């Protein structure tokens, strides 16, 4: 019985660590290349960008939950405000990008794609600067 408890505890404690490793792998894979007219935005590029945004937002939501629960220092509220500058801009841009990719409007798709990629990169840099693990 003690062995089963130990195994369950080990599994429960290792799951968040595995998720952190998967998160880092997803962020490493989601390194973006700049789109251009010669390198148009494809549905696969859009999918990669959306997946990266989902991963980043999930990490930030976990950070916010920890902040609300008081598990991390109160200065987290300031950090969240700083990061929201970026997170509020990304969803409407993704909506525009989906439309441009669907209608094959590559000129606008390239502009919006590069803007989102820059916002995600800035968001990650700001998060790292504030010791937020995303």
N, C-alpha and C positions, 0 to 999 in steps of 0.2 A: 504494500500500500504506500509506503514511504517512497519507493522508487517511482511509482506512478505520479505522485505529487511533485517529485523532483523533476521528472520529465515534463510534466505540464507547466511547471514554473519556468523551466529552461526554454520551452517553446514560446511561452508568453513573453518572456524577456527578449528572446532573439528576434521575434517578429518585427518590432520597431526598427531594430538595427538592419534587418534585411530590407525594410522599406526605405531606410536612409540610403542604402547602397543602390537600390533601384532608382531612387530619386536622383542621385548623383549621376548614374549612368544615363538616365533620360536627359538630364541637363547637358551632359557632355555630348550626347548624340545630337542634341538640338542646337548645335552651333550653326549659325545661319550664314549663308553666303549672300552677298548683295545680289539682288535681282537687277536685271537690266533688259533692255529691248533684245539684246543678243542672248540673254539668259532669262526667258520669260517665266512668270509665275505659273507653276503647274498645280493641279489639284494635289499632287503628292507634297509639294512644298507648302501649300496651304495647310494640309493635314499635319505636317511636322510642326509648323508654327502654332497651330491650334493645340496640339498635344503638349508643346512646351509651355504654352500659357496655362493649360490645365494643371500641369505639374507645379508650376510656380505659384499659382493661386492656391493650390492645395497646401503647399508648404507655408504660405502666408496665413492661410486660415488656421492651420495648426498653431502657428506662432500667436495669432490673435486669441485663440482659445486659451492658450497658456497664459497670456496676459490677463484675460478676463478672470481666470481662475486664481490669479495671484501667484502662479508658480514661478514667474520670472520677475525681475525688478520692475517697479512702477515706471521706470523710464521707457518701458516698451510702448507706452501710449504715444510718446513723441515719435518714436521710430515708425509706428504704424501710420501716423499722420504723414510722415515724410514719404513713405512708400505708396500711400494712397494717391499721391500726385500721379504716379505712373499707372497704378491699377485701374483708375477710373477712365483713363484714356484708351486702354487696350480693347475692351469689349465693343464699343461702337466702331472702332477701326476694323476689327475682325468681321463685323457685319458688312461693312463696305467692301472689304477684300473678298468675301465670299461672293458678293454680287458681281464684282469686277471679274473674278475668275470664271464664274458661271456664264457671263456674257462675253467673255474673251476680250475684255477691254484692258489690254496689256499695258498701255501707258499709265493709266490710273492704278492698275494692280501693282505695278512695279513701285510706284511712289508710296502707296499705302503699305505694301509688304516691307519695304525698307524702313518706313517709319515705325512699324510695329517691331521689327527686329531691333531697331535702335532703342525703343522703349523697353523691351525685354532685357537687353544688355545693360541699359542704365539702371533698371530695377534690380537686376542681379548684383551689379556693382554697389549700389546703395545698400542693399541687404547685407552684402559681405562686409562693407564698411561698418555697419552697425551690428555685426556678429549675429545676423539672422541666417540660420542654415537653410537656404533654399537651393 
